[in-house]
Amino acid sequence: MEMRGSFLVLLLRECFRDLGWLATIPSISGEVGLLVTSTVPQTPFFWAMHITETLHRNMLALFSALAEAEEQQPYLHDSAVRRGTRGLAEYHLGSYGPAWNRCWVLDRVDSWVVVMFVDFGRSATIPVQSLRTLDSDDFWTIPPLTQPFMLEKASAPC
């Protein structure tokens, strides 16, 4: 559990630099609107969007900025792709199709990388040559759209 938490903080610090927004997560309690984007099988952990006006504003700002910038972002050079690289990769949004979204390289094996789509709490294995650059801090000032959550024991189904 501790190692998982440390890794998450490392990932978030590498991507977003300023983690001031992270302090608001423990204050989420009671009945809230969540859109679950990913679950970790056989564990109480999951990623979800906390549905608020702020989330809506952040989504509009982020997706507009990414749509504008996507075509101008060059593909990353092979030598620049390693663990910790911030980038832009296509994420498949179900029936909406693929869209370019922020990601962080978790690992690299030959010509493949495992990336974490920080706004959806999901990882994927993709070809190295499909990653675009997105290292400008301007794209990373908006906090991730999803947050990690954990069910309390009393909340888990029997």
Residue pairs with C-beta under 8 A, 6 or more apart in sequence:
4 45
8 148
9 19
11 104
11 106
11 116
11 118
12 19
12 22
12 118
12 144
13 19
14 84
14 86
14 104
15 86
15 102
15 104
15 118
15 140
15 144
16 140
16 141
16 143
16 144
17 137
17 140
18 141
21 143
25 147
28 50
28 147
32 50
32 51
33 50
33 51
33 52
34 48
34 49
34 50
34 51
34 149
35 48
35 49
35 51
36 46
36 47
36 48
37 47
37 48
37 49
37 120
37 121
37 122
37 146
38 46
38 47
38 120
38 121
38 122
38 146
39 45
39 46
39 47
40 46
44 150
44 151
44 152
44 153
44 156
45 148
45 149
45 150
46 121
46 148
46 149
46 150
46 151
47 120
47 121
47 122
47 146
47 147
47 148
47 149
48 121
48 146
48 147
48 149
49 55
49 145
49 146
49 147
50 147
55 145
58 142
58 143
58 145
59 145
61 142
62 102
62 119
62 139
62 142
62 145
63 99
65 138
65 139
66 88
66 99
66 100
66 101
66 102
66 139
67 100
69 134
69 139
70 88
70 100
70 132
73 88
73 132
73 133
73 134
74 132
74 133
75 129
75 130
75 131
75 132
75 133
76 85
76 87
76 128
76 131
76 132
76 133
78 128
78 129
80 133
81 87
81 105
81 108
81 113
81 128
81 131
82 105
82 108
83 105
83 106
83 107
83 108
84 104
84 105
85 104
85 105
85 131
85 135
86 102
86 103
86 104
86 105
86 134
86 135
86 140
87 102
87 103
87 104
87 105
87 115
87 131
87 132
87 133
87 134
87 135
88 100
88 101
88 102
88 103
88 131
88 132
88 133
88 134
89 100
89 101
89 103
89 115
89 117
89 124
89 126
89 130
89 131
89 132
90 98
90 99
90 100
90 101
90 126
90 130
91 98
91 99
91 100
91 101
91 103
91 117
91 120
91 122
91 124
92 98
93 99
100 132
101 117
101 119
101 120
102 117
102 118
102 119
102 134
102 139
102 140
103 115
103 116
103 117
103 118
103 131
104 115
104 116
104 118
105 113
105 114
105 115
105 131
106 113
106 114
106 115
106 116
106 123
107 113
107 114
108 114
108 128
111 127
111 128
111 129
112 125
112 126
112 127
112 128
113 125
113 126
113 127
113 128
113 131
114 123
114 124
114 125
115 123
115 124
115 125
115 126
115 131
116 122
116 123
117 123
117 124
118 144
118 146
119 144
119 145
119 146
120 145
120 146
121 146
121 148
